[in-house]
Amino acid sequence: MIHEIDEGVRLLLTESGLTESGVDLVFDPPTREWAARRNAPTISVFLYDIKEDVERRRTGRLEEYDDTGRIVAYRTPPRWFDLTYLVTAWTNRPQDEHRLLSEVLRCLARTDVLPARLHTGTLLQLGLAVPIEVAGGAQQGRSAGDVWSALGGELKAAIDLKVLAPLAGEPIDAAPPVTEGLRVRVAPTAGDTSADPGRRLRYDGTDDPGPHGFAGPRDRPEPTRRHRGPVR
């Protein structure tokens, strides 16, 4: 799921035209060594925090159907995770970095959810909305100062991008449909070698169970109405 969110964010920023002027878009951690090797204007989208939104956790299971409407599998509900990115711009001049950050902020601020056309893999299969929060208020978890200290670099202007992403549940195969009616056989007594063919309950004498098998609905005669006299 994480790599699918990466791809969606990359496509979103690419559609805005940021990379058309020779700007590189990478997901590398902006360490001191990385910054020294950089040789072109660059936007770094660094994933630095992953936390589950436990309030969205659900129990139970979801049903999956084939084209005929038959249940083919079950799946546990998706679990939701906050993916937080540190978005920074890197050039030789602070003014150019701020210009790039302004373009990134313009692109992200007008998007409340990751567009469905940018969903791939399991995101596309789930068909759920993926909310985006840009430069929000107080973030739970690591602060920007902690991130920069861990990276070994100096604090600089950055945009916090938080994406709420669903992780698809685990699939569970469904049992095959019922194709035969319930049959009762009598256990043979000692010395009895005859094979008891058994008796099919409810559907005795039915050769064609129909498209739904023996589990489908059956036409039954209306029950006989009983007349009840006055209670004395």
Buried (B, 14 or more C-beta within 10 A) or exposed (E): BEEBBBBBBBBBBBEBEBBEEEBBBBBBBBBEEBBEEBEEBBBBBBBBBEBEEEEEEEEEBEEBEEEEEBEBBBBBBBBBBBBBBBBBBBBEEEEBBEBBBEBBBEBBEEBEEBEEEBBEEBBEEBEBEBBBBBEEEEBEEBEBEEBBEEBEBEEBEBBBBBBBBBEBBEBEEBEEEEEEBEEEEEEEEEEEEEEEEEEBEEBEEEEEBEEBBBEEEEEEEEEEEEEEEEEE
